């Protein structure tokens, strides 16, 4: 019989994480995280064994392949955001465990992570608080602050590139459930994103003539008939003090109108619990929020791999839990060795129902693992959590993005804690009218992201 004697006990990691009170000096426990990843391509030089395996962390009480449910959730309570813990404890949510991913290039689009390493140390904030290069030009791609040490640096990277591709089109199905767990509304929609700056896959870093813009983004609905053809276009300025320009097309009126864009805490369609502000945990310009501060660091369970449902031709995911057995997505989680929680307040929204939000970031990639918001009284209000991964399976199935396997989100859910309503969304292979998933295709802009496109989609 042989025994593995860990070099570091569980209390060692806890003591290291508790040093946050003395100021956050950067991610990593045994060594600086990004320096270790750059040298070795993996995370194991930055963390002790207990943070690289859920089996080691729980001393064998849980392992990859097991499920977390109401019977054992107390074993990992400290590894779950508060709403996720509540859902498992009280609402029948179950979470499947998987091995921790140690190869960092498998945790985001390859070109995005490649640019993050290449451009490490080249970003700064200008006098207005916008991210620029040392020469004062718009950012050139990848995470601007891989070695982030402040809350605003974490949020800057997330705000500047949501899906981490130069261009994306996501076919989506949405399900809106009431307190009784019944689907009361359902929608099919398309979501498009296009980056004019900081591009890592297109030949040119900047789209000439559009350097003053950060993002073009649209959403349009194909089902049901009551909203078919309704579409919205968000044009984001590079200056993160400015609100996006929001245009909408309503088929009944057959015209495009401009909407006020500071109303970002309302659903776009009836029944939904999703707000524009929810997107990727950073759906508003960086400086319309403020008082960014790091409030916590430690290990967390996150859905950073395994979110592609390859067993269904259209990538539809399984569900479970709640009163009708359909409130939650089937989700796989792994032990993220270090997460960073950042709080922020909506300084640009005096009438916002939200008093503050907290987003948990994966220290390895700065992906958002989850978000909760609190109302003006300080009570828990809403939560948002998504699941990501490479679109490949061990049997060889895969979806390609150029030379590399496609990486993206697979599903997400927004839960209203106070009303009990849930909105689930999933990325599909396609929706009606021939709209299929596309990535890093320059035609996405002309097809989905102009006023002409809004009219065409509406008809």
C-alpha positions, 0 to 999 in steps of 0.5 A: 500500500502506498500513500501520497503525502501532500507537500502543502496542507489545506490550511496552507492555501487558506492562509495564503488566500486570507492575505487579501486583507493586506492587499491583493498582489496578484493571482497564484499561491506557490508562484505568480500565476501568469508567469507560471502559465507562460513558462509551463503552459499549465497551472500546476506550478502556481497551486498546491495539490489540494487546489488542483483536484476536488478529490484532494480538496475534499480528502476523498469524500467527492471525486470527478463523476460524482454529483453535488446534491442536497445530501452532500452540498455542505461538503462544498458550501464554501466552493459555491456562490450563495445563490447556487448553494441555495438552489442545490439546498432548496430547489433540487439543483444537481451539479456534476463534478469533473477533473480540473483543467490544467492546460490553460489554452483549453479554457478560452479561444486559442487566439485570445489566450495567445494574444493575452500572453503576447501583449502581457504588460502592454496595456494601461489606462489613459487619463479618461480611464480607457484601456490603451496601449503604451502609445495611447492607441486602442487595445490590440487584443487579448486580456489587457491586464492578465496580472490584474491586481485591482477590481477595475482591471478585472472588469476592463478585460471582461467588458472589452471582449465578451465572447473573446472572438472577433465576430460571433453569431449565436443561435439561442433558445430562451425558456422563461419559467415562473415560480411553479417551475412552468415554462410560461414564455419561450423564444428563439433569437439570434445574438451577434457580436463584432469587434472593430478593435483588439482583433486577434483572428482577423488580419487587421487589429483595427477596422479602419474608420471604426477605431472609436468603437468597441463593439457592435452587438445585436439581438433579434427574435424569430419565434414566437410570432408575437415578437418575430422580427423584433430586433435591437442593435447596440453600438458601443463607443470605445470611450467607456463613459458613454452609453451605447447607441441603441436602435430597435425595429418593431415589425408592426411599425415598420421603422427603426427607432432610437431607444434610451440606453440607460434603461438597462435593467429591464427585460427586452421581451415579456416573461424574461428575467434577462437584462441588457446589463447581465451580458457576460456579467459586464453588460454596461460600459466600464465607467457607468459602474464604479467603486470596483473592489476586490472582496474575496479570493479562494477556490470555487467550483466553476462550469469552465469545461464540458458545456457542449451538448454533442449528443443532440444534433442541435446542441440542446441541453438536458434539464432537471430540478425545480417543481416540474423538473425543468428549472436548471440546466444539467451542468458540470463543474470543476474545482477552479483553484483560484477565483477573485470576487469583485464588487461594483456599484451602478454609479451611472444609473441613479434609478437602477434597482441594483445597489451593487453586484459581485462577479467571481472571476477565474484567475486563470482566464478572468472568465466570469464564473457567476454573478449576483446582484443586491437590491438597494436595501442590500438584499440578494436580488438576482443571479447569473451563471453560465457554462463554457467549454471547447466544442469537442468530445473524447470520441473525436467529435468537434466544431472547428474555429479556423485551425482550432476547436471552437470555444464558447459558452454552452448555456446560462441562466438568470434567476430572480431570487425575490420572485423565483422566476428563472430564465434559461438560454442555450446556444444551439447549432441553428434556429429558424430561417437558416440562421446557424452558428458562425464564428470569426466570419466578417460577413456577420457585420453586414448580415446582422449589425447594421440598420439595413440588417435590422429591417431585413431581419424584421421582414 
